[in-house]
Amino acid sequence: MCSHKGRPLQYITQIFLTTEPPMAAGREIWGIPKKLAHIDFVKENDHLMGYVERPKGLRICSGVMRPERPVNLSSFSPIPPVCLRVIPSPEEDAPPSLAELIEIDVVQRPKEMWEGPGSCHFTGASDLDPWHKMPVKKMRRCSFAVYDMELKFGRIMEKL
């Protein structure tokens, strides 16, 4: 979570995807930092677990929750995401050719949402994806949602 001129936003640090077409579009058009990974969700009894492997077999992130309370979908109010799109300069030691803070217009249509207790941790020590160096200090909230999402055009908030 972040804010820009007092307005709440979500800054996207990384998104993992399982296929290449949405990765290229999101990265090139909006500047969303994306990487390919193996992602899976497992439901067992009253627990829901999700994990990310990169490459497959090396788990770098795991999360588990117990969905206890349904979220009222009519009260759902998404916070707009923002990304930093950077195009490096072709010249050595030169500043980026382009650096823009971009707000993404996203239409989210939730189908179901749940909240409950949960935890997450980063594992799988890897110099290629050093997420394990980022300790989880405090869990503020845990939720799970199933929804349709449509990325529309974005807008340049600032040229840096």
C-alpha positions in Angstrom: 0.0 0.0 0.0 1.2 3.5 -0.8 -0.2 7.0 -1.4 0.4 9.6 -4.0 -0.6 13.2 -3.2 -2.7 11.8 -0.3 -4.6 9.2 -2.5 -4.3 5.5 -1.5 -2.8 3.2 -4.1 -1.3 -0.2 -4.4 2.3 -0.3 -5.7 3.0 -3.5 -7.5 6.4 -4.8 -6.7 6.1 -8.2 -8.5 3.5 -10.4 -10.1 4.0 -14.1 -10.9 2.2 -15.6 -13.9 2.0 -19.0 -15.5 1.9 -18.1 -19.2 3.8 -15.6 -21.4 1.1 -13.6 -23.3 -0.2 -11.7 -20.3 3.4 -11.2 -19.0 4.5 -9.4 -22.1 1.4 -7.1 -22.4 1.5 -6.1 -18.7 5.2 -5.5 -18.7 5.4 -3.6 -22.0 2.2 -1.5 -21.8 1.9 -0.7 -18.1 5.3 -1.5 -16.7 4.1 -4.2 -14.4 7.1 -6.2 -13.2 6.2 -9.8 -14.0 8.0 -13.2 -13.9 7.0 -16.7 -15.0 6.5 -19.2 -12.2 4.6 -22.3 -11.2 1.6 -21.3 -9.0 -0.7 -23.7 -7.2 -3.6 -23.6 -4.7 -4.5 -26.6 -2.5 -7.6 -26.9 -0.4 -7.5 -29.4 2.5 -10.3 -29.6 5.1 -10.8 -26.0 6.3 -7.4 -24.7 5.1 -6.4 -23.1 1.8 -2.8 -23.0 0.8 -1.1 -21.3 -2.1 2.5 -21.4 -3.2 4.9 -20.1 -5.9 7.8 -22.1 -7.3 10.5 -20.6 -9.5 11.7 -22.7 -11.2 9.2 -25.6 -10.6 10.4 -27.5 -7.6 12.0 -24.6 -5.8 9.3 -23.1 -3.6 10.0 -19.4 -2.9 6.7 -18.4 -1.3 4.0 -20.2 0.7 0.8 -19.0 2.3 -2.0 -20.7 4.2 -5.3 -19.4 5.5 -8.5 -20.6 7.1 -11.4 -18.8 5.2 -13.8 -18.0 8.1 -15.8 -15.0 7.1 -17.3 -14.2 3.7 -16.7 -10.6 2.6 -19.7 -8.6 1.6 -19.1 -8.1 -2.2 -21.2 -5.0 -2.3 -18.7 -3.3 0.0 -15.8 -4.3 -2.1 -13.9 -1.1 -3.2 -10.6 -1.9 -5.0 -7.6 0.4 -4.6 -6.0 1.3 -7.9 -2.7 -0.3 -8.7 0.3 1.8 -9.8 3.6 0.7 -11.4 6.9 2.3 -12.3 7.7 1.8 -16.0 11.4 2.2 -16.8 13.0 1.9 -20.2 16.8 1.9 -19.8 19.0 4.1 -22.0 21.0 2.4 -24.8 23.9 4.6 -23.8 26.4 3.5 -21.1 26.0 5.2 -17.7 23.1 7.3 -18.9 19.8 7.8 -17.1 16.7 5.9 -18.2 15.3 6.9 -21.6 11.9 6.8 -19.9 10.6 6.6 -16.3 6.9 7.0 -15.7 4.6 6.3 -12.7 1.5 4.7 -14.2 -1.9 4.1 -12.7 -3.7 1.1 -14.1 -7.4 1.2 -14.8 -8.5 -2.2 -13.6 -12.1 -3.5 -13.5 -12.5 -6.2 -10.9 -15.7 -8.2 -10.6 -15.5 -10.3 -7.5 -17.3 -13.6 -7.4 -16.4 -14.6 -3.8 -14.2 -13.2 -1.1 -13.1 -14.6 2.3 -11.2 -13.4 5.3 -9.6 -15.3 8.1 -6.4 -16.1 10.0 -3.4 -17.0 7.9 0.4 -16.8 7.5 2.9 -16.6 4.8 6.7 -17.0 4.5 9.4 -16.8 1.9 11.6 -19.9 1.4 13.9 -21.4 -1.2 17.1 -19.5 -0.9 18.0 -18.4 -4.4 20.2 -15.5 -5.6 18.0 -15.3 -8.7 14.8 -14.6 -6.6 16.1 -13.5 -3.1 12.7 -13.3 -1.5 13.9 -15.3 1.4 15.9 -12.2 2.6 12.6 -10.4 3.2 11.2 -11.5 6.6 7.4 -11.3 7.2 7.3 -9.0 10.2 3.6 -8.6 10.7 0.5 -10.1 9.1 -2.1 -7.2 8.8 -4.9 -9.1 7.1 -5.5 -12.4 5.2 -8.0 -12.7 2.4 -8.8 -14.8 -0.6 -10.8 -13.8 -3.6 -12.1 -15.2 -6.8 -12.8 -12.6 -9.4 -12.7 -11.6 -13.1 -10.3 -8.8 -13.9 -10.0 -6.6 -16.9 -7.0 -4.3 -17.5 -8.0 -1.2 -19.3 -5.8 1.7 -20.3 -3.7 3.4 -17.7 -2.7 6.9 -17.2 0.7 8.5 -16.6 0.7 10.1 -13.2 4.2 11.5 -13.4 7.2 11.5 -15.6 10.3 11.0 -13.5 
